[in-house]
Amino acid sequence: MNNILQTSIPQKQNSHQSYSISSYNRLLLVVKDLACVRTIEEIIEIVRLAARDLTNADGVTFVLRDGECCHYVDENAIGPLWKGMRFPLRACISGWAMLNKQAAVIEDIYLDARIPIDAYKVTFVKSLVMVPIRISDPLGAIGAYWSTQHRATSEEIELLEILTDTTAVAIANVQLYQKLTNQNALKDKFIAMLAHELRNPVAPISNGVQLLKLKLGETGAVGQTVLMMQHQIKHLSKLIDELLDVSSITYGKISLNPEKVNLVELVRQSLNDHAQAIKRSNLNVVQDLPNKPLWAYVDPTRFFQVFGNLLDNALKFSQPDGTIWVDLSFIPGENGLGNVGVLSVRDSGIGIDPTILPELFEPFTQADRSLDRSRGGLGLGLSVVKSLVELHGGHVEASSRGINLGAEFKVTLPVCEEITAWHNDPEIIEAAKKSLKILVIEDNDDSAITLKAVLEHFGHEVSIANNGISGIETAREFEPHVIICDIGLPEMNGFAVAQELSKDSKFTHSILIALTGYGGQEDRELALKSGFKCHLTKPVDFDILAAEIDQYFLMSSKYSNPK
C-alpha cells in the first residue's frame, strides 16, 4: 500500500506541474498577443477565448463598466449567458467585484447572498469566479463559470488575475493609442489647413515678385532686392511643403508616379535651378557626372525634392568660398543584386557632430542647435529625403569626419539598362511662343490679378472669374485653351468645377490646371480624378506653370490654331 501511495503522489505532482507549464505557456502567448492589439474588440476576442482555456471553465464572460452599470460585452460558453445585457453595479456579481476591488470566488451560487438567483436560474451556472480588471480603479471584470459545483483552485484564480492584469494594461495601451491617433488626425488636419492659409497670402506676393522680376530685370539694387524676395518666398514655400510631406509620409498618404528618366539630366536640371542660390552663397560646385544617360524608374518631382534638399543642406552648412562636390556614378550589380546609381553630395562645411549622426534622419532633428538658429529650417528636410528614397527602393546614408570637416550624403537607387535618349520636341518648344486664351478661376482677388498680369506679360489673353459658378459660365463664353482653377472656391468648389467642365465637349481639348493652397496627396489624387490634368500648389513658380501648359499643348487640336 505504501508503495502505491508513494507512486501515486509523484504522479499527481507531475500531472499538476504539467498542467501549470501548459497553462503558463498559453498565458505567455496571450500576453504577447495582447501587446500587439490596437482595438478593444481585439482584446475582447483574445481574452474570452483564453480565459476559458486557462481555467477549463464551461463558460466565461467579458464585462466592462459603463457608468453605474455592468455591460456584459461578450462571452464564450456552452450555453447562453448575458451577452449584450447591462445590469446595475449593485445588482450583479461583476459589479460587486468592481466595487469591492477583489475577486469573488463562489462554489455554490445558491448559497451566496451576493448572487441574483433569478438571473442565474435560466443558465447552466453552478459555480463561478469573478475577477476585476485593474484592482486600483476597476474598469471591468472577467468571469469564469462551471456547470457543476466547483471550487476554483488557487492556480485557476491566479491565472485569471494575471490575465485581468494583462488585459488592463492592453486596454490602457489601446486607449492611449486611440488618443494619439485622434490627436495626430487633428494635427494633420490643422497642418493641412495651416498650409492652405499660409499659401493664400504667399501666392499673390510671389506672383507680384515674379512680375517685378520680369519688368525690372535682375540687375541693380531693385533687381537684387526682387531676387532676394523671390528666394525667401521659395524658402517659405519649401517649409510649408515639408510640413505636409512629413505628415503624409508618416501615415502612408504619399504615392509615387515613377517614370523612366535620365538621372544625369535631372541632376543637371536641379543644379541649374539652384544656380542663383549657389552664386549668392559664393560657393564652388564641382560636378562629376556620367557622359551617358543613367536611367532609373523614379518620380521626377520627388527626385528633385530629394536632391534639392541635400543641395540646400550643403548650401546651408557651408562657409563662403567653400566647395560642394556632386557625384553621380553607376555601380553594376554583383551576386544577384541589381545595378544601382549612387548620388553623392559632399561639402567642405561645418561638418556633423558624431552624436547627432544616428538620429540625423529623424523628424525635427536639428544639426544647428545654437540659440540664434542662424541656419534656419524645421529639421524635416532629411527625414523627407530618407522616406522618399526608401519609397523608391533605395537608401540614404550620412557621414562626416567631424566638426568643420564637411559632410557627405549618399543616395543609392536602383537603375535600369541604357535606352536611347529622347530629344525635345520642337513643336513643344514652339508652343511656348503661342498666345493662348487662359481663364483664371480664383476667389482671392490679389492672387487672380497678379497671376493675370504675369500671364499677360507673356502675351496670353486672360479672363478672371471669382467663384465656381461664374467660372463655368465664363468658360462656356470665353472657350479658353487653359483653365487655371483654385480648389477652395465659394458656392462651388474646384473639384465640382472640373467635373462639370469635363462633361462639356467644348473643353475636350482644354487644359484644366488646379492651382491651390491644398497640397496634400489626397488633394492631388482627387484633383486628377475630378478632371484636372495636374495639381500645383501656391505660390506657383511661373516656369513650372508654363511647363505644364507646354506639356499638354499637343493634346489639344485647338493649340495648332488658337482663336
C-alpha positions as CSV (number, residue, x, y, z in Angstrom):
1,M,0.0,0.0,0.0
2,N,2.8,2.4,0.9
3,N,4.5,1.7,-2.5
4,I,1.2,2.5,-4.3
5,L,0.8,5.8,-2.3
6,Q,4.4,6.8,-2.9
7,T,3.9,6.2,-6.7
8,S,0.5,8.0,-6.8
9,I,1.7,11.2,-5.1
10,P,4.6,11.9,-7.6
11,Q,2.2,11.2,-10.5
12,K,-0.3,13.8,-9.1
13,Q,2.6,16.2,-8.6
14,N,3.9,15.7,-12.2
15,S,0.3,16.0,-13.5
16,H,-0.1,19.3,-11.7
17,Q,3.3,20.5,-12.8
18,S,2.5,19.6,-16.4
19,Y,-0.8,21.5,-16.2
20,S,0.9,24.5,-14.8
21,I,3.6,24.6,-17.5
22,S,0.9,24.2,-20.2
23,S,-1.3,26.9,-18.7
24,Y,1.6,29.4,-18.3
25,N,2.8,28.8,-21.8
26,R,-0.8,29.5,-23.0
27,L,-0.8,32.6,-20.8
28,L,2.5,33.8,-22.3
29,L,1.1,33.6,-25.8
30,V,-1.9,35.6,-24.7
31,V,0.4,38.3,-23.2
32,K,2.3,38.5,-26.5
33,D,-1.0,38.8,-28.5
34,L,-2.4,41.5,-26.2
35,A,0.8,43.5,-26.6
36,C,0.1,44.0,-30.3
37,V,-3.6,44.8,-30.3
38,R,-5.0,48.2,-31.4
39,T,-8.7,47.9,-30.6
40,I,-10.9,46.9,-27.6
41,E,-12.6,44.4,-29.9
42,E,-9.3,42.6,-30.4
43,I,-8.7,42.4,-26.7
44,I,-12.2,41.0,-26.0
45,E,-11.8,38.3,-28.7
46,I,-8.4,37.2,-27.3
47,V,-9.4,37.2,-23.7
48,R,-12.8,35.5,-23.9
49,L,-11.1,32.5,-25.6
50,A,-8.1,32.5,-23.4
51,A,-9.9,32.7,-20.1
52,R,-11.9,29.5,-20.8
53,D,-8.8,27.6,-21.9
54,L,-6.8,28.7,-18.8
55,T,-9.5,27.7,-16.3
56,N,-11.1,24.7,-18.0
57,A,-14.4,26.5,-17.3
58,D,-17.7,25.8,-19.1
59,G,-18.1,29.5,-19.9
60,V,-16.6,32.9,-19.5
61,T,-17.9,36.5,-19.8
62,F,-16.1,39.7,-20.5
63,V,-17.6,42.7,-18.7
64,L,-16.9,46.4,-19.0
65,R,-18.0,49.1,-16.6
66,D,-20.4,51.5,-18.2
67,G,-21.0,54.3,-15.7
68,E,-23.1,52.8,-12.9
69,C,-23.8,49.6,-15.0
70,C,-22.0,46.4,-15.9
71,H,-22.0,45.7,-19.6
72,Y,-21.7,42.0,-20.5
73,V,-19.9,42.7,-23.7
74,D,-19.0,39.1,-24.9
75,E,-18.9,35.5,-23.8
76,N,-17.6,32.0,-24.7
77,A,-19.8,29.3,-23.1
78,I,-21.6,26.0,-23.5
79,G,-24.9,27.9,-23.3
80,P,-26.2,31.5,-23.4
81,L,-25.4,33.8,-20.6
82,W,-25.9,37.6,-20.6
83,K,-24.2,38.8,-23.8
84,G,-25.1,42.4,-24.6
85,M,-27.1,43.0,-21.4
86,R,-26.5,45.7,-18.8
87,F,-27.1,45.4,-15.1
88,P,-26.7,47.9,-12.2
89,L,-23.3,47.6,-10.5
90,R,-25.0,46.7,-7.2
91,A,-27.3,44.1,-8.7
92,C,-24.7,41.6,-10.1
93,I,-21.6,39.8,-9.0
94,S,-19.3,41.5,-11.6
95,G,-20.4,44.9,-10.1
96,W,-19.6,43.5,-6.6
97,A,-16.1,42.5,-7.7
98,M,-15.5,46.0,-9.2
99,L,-17.0,47.9,-6.3
100,N,-15.0,45.9,-3.7
101,K,-11.9,45.7,-5.8
102,Q,-11.4,42.0,-5.2
103,A,-12.2,38.6,-6.8
104,A,-15.4,36.8,-5.9
105,V,-15.0,33.0,-5.6
106,I,-18.3,31.2,-5.3
107,E,-18.5,27.4,-5.1
108,D,-22.4,27.3,-4.9
109,I,-24.3,30.2,-6.4
110,Y,-27.5,29.1,-4.5
111,L,-25.8,29.6,-1.1
112,D,-24.3,33.0,-1.7
113,A,-26.4,36.1,-0.9
114,R,-24.5,38.2,-3.5
115,I,-25.9,36.3,-6.4
116,P,-29.2,37.4,-8.1
117,I,-30.6,33.9,-8.4
118,D,-33.4,34.8,-10.9
119,A,-30.8,35.9,-13.4
120,Y,-28.9,32.6,-13.0
121,K,-31.8,30.1,-13.0
122,V,-32.0,30.2,-16.8
123,T,-28.3,29.5,-17.2
124,F,-26.1,26.4,-16.7
125,V,-24.0,28.1,-14.0
126,K,-23.5,26.4,-10.6
127,S,-20.1,27.9,-9.6
128,L,-18.1,30.9,-10.6
129,V,-15.0,33.2,-10.2
130,M,-15.3,36.9,-11.0
131,V,-12.1,38.9,-11.1
132,P,-12.0,42.7,-11.6
133,I,-9.9,44.2,-14.4
134,R,-7.5,46.6,-12.7
135,I,-7.8,46.5,-8.9
136,S,-6.9,50.1,-8.2
137,D,-9.7,51.5,-10.3
138,P,-11.7,48.6,-11.9
139,L,-12.9,49.2,-15.5
140,G,-14.4,45.8,-16.0
141,A,-14.3,42.1,-14.9
142,I,-13.7,38.6,-16.3
143,G,-15.9,35.8,-15.1
144,A,-15.4,32.0,-15.3
145,Y,-18.4,29.6,-14.8
146,W,-18.9,25.9,-14.3
147,S,-21.9,23.8,-14.9
148,T,-21.2,21.5,-11.9
149,Q,-20.3,22.6,-8.4
150,H,-16.6,23.6,-8.5
151,R,-14.3,25.2,-6.0
152,A,-11.8,27.2,-8.1
153,T,-8.2,26.3,-7.4
154,S,-5.6,28.8,-6.4
155,E,-3.9,28.2,-9.8
156,E,-7.1,29.0,-11.7
157,I,-7.7,32.2,-9.7
158,E,-4.0,33.2,-10.1
159,L,-4.2,32.6,-13.9
160,L,-7.4,34.8,-14.1
161,E,-5.8,37.5,-12.1
162,I,-2.7,37.6,-14.3
163,L,-5.0,37.6,-17.3
164,T,-7.0,40.6,-15.9
165,D,-3.8,42.5,-15.1
166,T,-2.6,42.0,-18.6
167,T,-6.0,42.9,-20.0
168,A,-5.9,46.2,-18.0
169,V,-2.5,47.1,-19.5
170,A,-3.7,46.2,-23.0
171,I,-6.8,48.4,-22.6
172,A,-4.7,51.2,-21.3
173,N,-2.4,50.9,-24.3
174,V,-5.3,50.8,-26.7
175,Q,-6.9,53.9,-25.1
176,L,-3.5,55.7,-25.4
177,Y,-3.0,54.6,-29.0
178,Q,-6.5,55.8,-29.9
179,K,-6.0,59.1,-28.2
180,L,-2.7,59.6,-30.0
181,T,-4.3,58.6,-33.3
182,N,-7.1,61.1,-32.8
183,Q,-4.6,63.8,-31.8
184,N,-2.5,63.0,-34.9
185,A,-5.5,63.2,-37.1
186,L,-6.4,66.6,-35.6
187,K,-2.7,67.7,-36.1
188,D,-2.7,66.6,-39.7
189,K,-6.0,68.5,-40.3
190,F,-4.5,71.5,-38.6
191,I,-1.3,71.3,-40.7
192,A,-3.2,71.0,-43.9
193,M,-5.4,74.0,-43.1
194,L,-2.4,76.0,-41.9
195,A,-0.5,75.2,-45.1
196,H,-3.6,76.3,-47.1
197,E,-4.0,79.6,-45.1
198,L,-0.2,80.3,-45.5
199,R,-0.2,79.7,-49.2
200,N,-3.1,82.0,-49.9
201,P,-1.3,85.2,-48.9
202,V,2.1,84.0,-50.2
203,A,0.6,83.3,-53.7
204,P,-0.1,87.0,-54.7
205,I,3.2,88.1,-53.2
206,S,5.0,85.5,-55.3
207,N,3.1,86.5,-58.4
208,G,3.9,90.2,-57.8
209,V,7.6,89.5,-57.2
210,Q,7.8,87.4,-60.4
211,L,6.1,90.2,-62.3
212,L,8.6,92.7,-60.9
213,K,11.4,90.5,-61.9
214,L,10.1,90.3,-65.5
215,K,9.6,94.1,-65.7
216,L,12.7,95.3,-63.8
217,G,15.2,92.5,-64.6
218,E,17.8,91.1,-62.1
219,T,20.4,93.9,-62.1
220,G,20.8,96.9,-59.8
221,A,19.7,97.4,-56.2
222,V,16.0,96.9,-57.0
223,G,16.6,93.8,-59.1
224,Q,18.7,92.2,-56.4
225,T,16.0,93.0,-53.9
226,V,13.5,91.3,-56.1
227,L,15.7,88.2,-56.3
228,M,16.1,88.2,-52.5
229,M,12.3,88.3,-52.1
230,Q,11.9,85.5,-54.6
231,H,14.4,83.4,-52.8
232,Q,12.7,83.9,-49.4
233,I,9.3,83.1,-50.9
234,K,10.7,79.8,-52.2
235,H,12.2,79.1,-48.8
236,L,8.8,79.7,-47.1
237,S,7.1,77.5,-49.7
238,K,9.6,74.7,-49.1
239,L,8.9,74.8,-45.3
240,I,5.2,74.6,-45.9
241,D,5.7,71.6,-48.3
242,E,8.0,69.8,-45.7
243,L,5.4,70.1,-43.0
244,L,2.8,68.4,-45.2
245,D,5.2,65.8,-46.6
246,V,6.3,64.6,-43.2
247,S,2.7,64.2,-42.1
248,S,1.7,62.4,-45.3
249,I,4.7,60.1,-45.4
250,T,4.2,59.1,-41.8
251,Y,0.7,57.9,-42.5
252,G,1.4,56.4,-45.9
253,K,-0.5,59.0,-47.8
254,I,2.2,59.7,-50.4
255,S,2.2,57.7,-53.6
256,L,4.9,57.9,-56.3
257,N,4.4,58.5,-60.1
258,P,7.6,56.8,-61.4
259,E,8.8,57.3,-64.9
260,K,11.8,56.0,-66.8
261,V,14.1,59.1,-66.6
262,N,17.7,60.0,-67.1
263,L,19.2,60.8,-63.6
264,V,22.1,62.7,-65.2
265,E,19.7,65.1,-66.8
266,L,17.7,65.5,-63.6
267,V,20.8,66.3,-61.5
268,R,21.9,68.9,-64.1
269,Q,18.5,70.5,-64.2
270,S,18.4,70.7,-60.4
271,L,21.8,72.2,-60.2
272,N,20.7,74.8,-62.7
273,D,17.6,75.5,-60.6
274,H,19.9,76.2,-57.6
275,A,22.4,78.3,-59.6
276,Q,21.3,81.6,-58.1
277,A,21.5,80.3,-54.5
278,I,24.9,78.8,-55.2
279,K,26.1,82.1,-56.6
280,R,24.6,84.1,-53.7
281,S,26.5,81.8,-51.2
282,N,29.7,82.3,-53.2
283,L,30.3,78.6,-53.4
284,N,32.1,76.4,-55.9
285,V,30.3,73.3,-57.2
286,V,32.4,70.5,-58.7
287,Q,30.4,68.1,-60.8
288,D,31.4,64.5,-61.7
289,L,28.6,63.1,-63.8
290,P,28.5,60.3,-66.3
291,N,28.9,61.1,-70.0
292,K,26.0,58.9,-71.0
293,P,22.4,58.6,-69.6
294,L,21.8,56.8,-66.3
295,W,18.2,55.5,-66.5
296,A,16.0,54.8,-63.5
297,Y,12.3,54.5,-62.6
298,V,11.8,57.4,-60.3
299,D,9.2,60.1,-59.7
300,P,10.9,63.2,-61.2
301,T,9.2,65.6,-58.8
302,R,10.2,63.6,-55.8
303,F,13.8,63.1,-57.1
304,F,14.1,66.9,-57.5
305,Q,12.9,67.2,-53.9
306,V,15.5,64.7,-52.6
307,F,18.4,66.2,-54.5
308,G,17.2,69.7,-53.8
309,N,17.0,69.1,-50.0
310,L,20.6,67.6,-50.0
311,L,21.9,70.5,-52.0
312,D,20.0,73.1,-49.8
313,N,21.6,71.3,-46.8
314,A,25.1,71.6,-48.2
315,L,24.5,75.3,-49.0
316,K,23.1,76.0,-45.5
317,F,26.1,74.5,-43.7
318,S,28.9,75.6,-46.0
319,Q,31.0,78.7,-45.4
320,P,31.5,81.3,-48.2
321,D,34.2,80.3,-50.8
322,G,33.6,76.7,-49.8
323,T,33.2,73.8,-52.2
324,I,30.3,71.3,-52.9
325,W,31.1,68.1,-54.8
326,V,28.2,66.4,-56.7
327,D,29.0,63.0,-58.0
328,L,26.7,60.5,-59.8
329,S,28.1,57.1,-60.6
330,F,26.9,53.7,-61.9
331,I,27.7,50.5,-59.9
332,P,27.0,47.2,-61.6
333,G,25.2,44.6,-59.6
334,E,27.0,41.6,-58.2
335,N,26.0,38.3,-56.6
336,G,22.5,38.5,-58.0
337,L,22.0,42.1,-56.9
338,G,20.7,44.7,-59.4
339,N,22.5,47.7,-60.8
340,V,22.4,50.9,-58.7
341,G,23.2,54.5,-59.1
342,V,24.9,56.4,-56.3
343,L,24.3,60.2,-56.0
344,S,26.8,61.9,-53.6
345,V,26.6,65.4,-52.2
346,R,29.7,66.4,-50.3
347,D,30.6,69.7,-48.8
348,S,33.5,71.4,-47.1
349,G,31.2,73.0,-44.4
350,I,30.9,72.8,-40.7
351,G,30.5,69.0,-40.5
352,I,28.3,67.0,-38.3
353,D,28.7,66.2,-34.6
354,P,29.1,62.4,-34.3
355,T,26.5,62.3,-31.5
356,I,23.8,63.6,-34.0
357,L,24.6,61.2,-36.8
358,P,22.5,58.3,-35.5
359,E,19.4,60.5,-35.3
360,L,20.1,62.8,-38.3
361,F,17.2,61.4,-40.4
362,E,14.6,61.6,-37.7
363,P,11.9,64.3,-37.9
364,F,12.7,67.6,-36.2
365,T,16.4,66.8,-35.7
366,Q,18.5,69.9,-35.9
367,A,22.2,70.0,-36.6
368,D,22.1,73.7,-35.8
369,R,21.2,73.9,-32.1
370,S,22.6,77.3,-31.4
371,L,20.3,79.9,-29.8
372,D,20.3,82.2,-32.8
373,R,19.1,79.4,-35.1
374,S,21.2,81.1,-37.9
375,R,20.9,78.1,-40.2
376,G,17.1,78.0,-40.1
377,G,14.8,75.2,-41.1
378,L,12.4,72.9,-39.3
379,G,14.6,69.8,-39.1
380,L,12.3,68.0,-41.6
381,G,14.3,68.0,-44.8
382,L,16.5,65.0,-44.2
383,S,13.5,63.0,-42.8
384,V,11.6,63.6,-46.0
385,V,14.7,62.6,-48.0
386,K,15.0,59.3,-46.2
387,S,11.4,58.5,-46.6
388,L,11.2,59.4,-50.3
389,V,14.4,57.5,-51.1
390,E,13.1,54.4,-49.4
391,L,9.8,54.6,-51.2
392,H,11.9,54.4,-54.4
393,G,13.5,51.2,-53.1
394,G,16.8,52.9,-52.3
395,H,18.6,54.1,-49.1
396,V,20.5,57.2,-47.9
397,E,23.4,57.5,-45.5
398,A,25.3,60.4,-44.0
399,S,28.9,60.6,-42.9
400,S,31.3,63.3,-41.6
401,R,34.9,63.3,-40.4
402,G,33.9,65.7,-37.6
403,I,33.3,69.3,-36.8
404,N,34.5,71.8,-39.6
405,L,35.5,68.8,-41.8
406,G,32.5,68.8,-44.0
407,A,29.7,66.1,-44.5
408,E,28.7,63.7,-47.2
409,F,25.3,62.3,-48.1
410,K,24.9,59.3,-50.4
411,V,21.7,58.2,-52.1
412,T,21.6,54.8,-53.6
413,L,18.8,54.0,-56.1
414,P,18.1,51.0,-58.4
415,V,18.8,51.8,-62.1
416,C,17.9,50.0,-65.3
417,E,19.5,49.3,-68.7
418,E,20.5,52.0,-71.1
419,I,18.0,53.1,-73.7
420,T,18.1,55.6,-76.5
421,A,17.9,59.2,-75.2
422,W,15.0,61.3,-76.2
423,H,15.1,64.8,-77.8
424,N,13.0,67.8,-77.0
425,D,10.1,68.0,-79.5
426,P,10.4,71.3,-81.5
427,E,6.6,71.6,-81.5
428,I,6.5,71.7,-77.7
429,I,9.2,74.4,-77.7
430,E,7.3,76.3,-80.2
431,A,4.1,76.0,-78.0
432,A,5.6,78.4,-75.5
433,K,5.5,81.2,-78.1
434,K,1.7,80.8,-78.8
435,S,-0.8,83.3,-77.4
436,L,-3.4,81.3,-75.6
437,K,-6.8,82.1,-74.0
438,I,-6.5,81.5,-70.3
439,L,-9.2,81.5,-67.7
440,V,-8.2,82.1,-64.0
441,I,-10.9,81.0,-61.5
442,E,-9.8,82.3,-58.2
443,D,-11.7,84.0,-55.3
444,N,-8.6,85.7,-53.9
445,D,-8.5,89.0,-55.8
446,D,-4.9,89.6,-55.2
447,S,-3.8,86.2,-56.4
448,A,-6.1,86.4,-59.5
449,I,-5.0,89.9,-60.5
450,T,-1.2,89.3,-60.1
451,L,-1.4,85.9,-61.9
452,K,-3.3,87.6,-64.8
453,A,-0.6,90.3,-65.0
454,V,2.2,87.7,-65.2
455,L,0.3,85.6,-67.9
456,E,-0.5,88.8,-70.0
457,H,3.2,89.7,-69.8
458,F,3.8,86.6,-72.0
459,G,1.2,87.6,-74.5
460,H,-1.7,85.5,-73.3
461,E,-5.3,86.7,-73.3
462,V,-6.6,86.2,-69.7
463,S,-10.1,86.4,-68.1
464,I,-10.9,86.1,-64.4
465,A,-13.9,84.5,-62.5
466,N,-14.1,84.8,-58.8
467,N,-16.2,81.7,-57.9
468,G,-17.0,78.3,-59.3
469,I,-20.4,79.1,-60.8
470,S,-19.3,82.2,-62.7
471,G,-16.2,80.3,-63.7
472,I,-18.2,77.7,-65.5
473,E,-20.3,80.4,-67.2
474,T,-17.2,82.4,-68.2
475,A,-15.6,79.2,-69.6
476,R,-18.5,78.5,-71.8
477,E,-18.5,82.0,-73.2
478,F,-14.7,82.5,-73.4
479,E,-13.8,78.9,-74.5
480,P,-10.3,79.1,-73.1
481,H,-7.4,76.8,-74.0
482,V,-6.2,76.7,-70.4
483,I,-8.3,76.9,-67.2
484,I,-6.4,77.6,-64.0
485,C,-8.7,76.9,-61.1
486,D,-8.5,77.2,-57.3
487,I,-10.0,74.4,-55.2
488,G,-11.4,76.3,-52.2
489,L,-14.0,78.4,-54.1
490,P,-17.2,79.8,-52.7
491,E,-20.6,78.3,-53.9
492,M,-19.0,75.6,-55.9
493,N,-15.5,74.1,-55.2
494,G,-12.8,73.5,-57.8
495,F,-13.4,69.7,-57.9
496,A,-17.0,70.3,-58.9
497,V,-16.0,72.8,-61.5
498,A,-13.6,70.4,-63.1
499,Q,-16.1,67.6,-63.1
500,E,-18.7,69.9,-64.7
501,L,-16.4,71.2,-67.4
502,S,-15.1,67.7,-68.1
503,K,-18.6,66.7,-69.2
504,D,-18.8,69.5,-71.8
505,S,-17.5,68.7,-75.2
506,K,-16.3,72.3,-75.6
507,F,-13.5,71.6,-73.2
508,T,-12.4,68.2,-74.5
509,H,-9.0,69.6,-75.6
510,S,-8.7,72.3,-72.9
511,I,-6.1,72.0,-70.1
512,L,-7.5,72.1,-66.6
513,I,-4.8,73.0,-64.0
514,A,-5.6,73.0,-60.3
515,L,-3.7,75.9,-58.5
516,T,-4.5,75.7,-54.8
517,G,-3.3,76.0,-51.2
518,Y,-4.4,72.4,-50.5
519,G,-1.3,70.4,-51.2
520,G,-1.8,67.0,-49.6
521,Q,-1.5,63.7,-51.5
522,E,-5.3,63.1,-51.2
523,D,-5.9,66.6,-52.7
524,R,-3.7,65.7,-55.7
525,E,-5.4,62.4,-56.3
526,L,-8.9,63.9,-56.0
527,A,-7.9,66.7,-58.4
528,L,-6.8,64.2,-61.1
529,K,-10.0,62.1,-60.6
530,S,-12.1,65.3,-60.9
531,G,-10.6,66.1,-64.4
532,F,-7.6,68.3,-63.7
533,K,-4.5,67.5,-65.8
534,C,-2.2,68.5,-63.0
535,H,-2.2,69.8,-59.4
536,L,0.0,72.8,-58.5
537,T,0.3,74.4,-55.1
538,K,0.5,78.1,-54.3
539,P,2.7,80.0,-54.7
540,V,3.5,78.6,-58.1
541,D,6.7,79.2,-59.9
542,F,5.7,80.6,-63.3
543,D,8.4,78.4,-65.1
544,I,6.6,75.4,-63.7
545,L,3.2,76.6,-64.7
546,A,4.5,77.4,-68.2
547,A,6.0,73.9,-68.4
548,E,2.7,72.3,-67.5
549,I,0.9,74.4,-70.2
550,D,3.5,73.5,-72.8
551,Q,3.5,69.8,-71.8
552,Y,-0.2,69.4,-72.8
553,F,0.0,71.7,-75.8
554,L,0.0,68.8,-78.4
555,M,-3.0,67.2,-76.7
556,S,-5.3,69.9,-77.9
557,S,-6.0,70.4,-81.6
558,K,-7.1,73.9,-80.7
559,Y,-3.5,74.8,-79.9
560,S,-2.5,74.3,-83.5
561,N,-4.8,77.1,-84.5
562,P,-5.7,79.1,-81.3
563,K,-8.5,81.6,-81.6
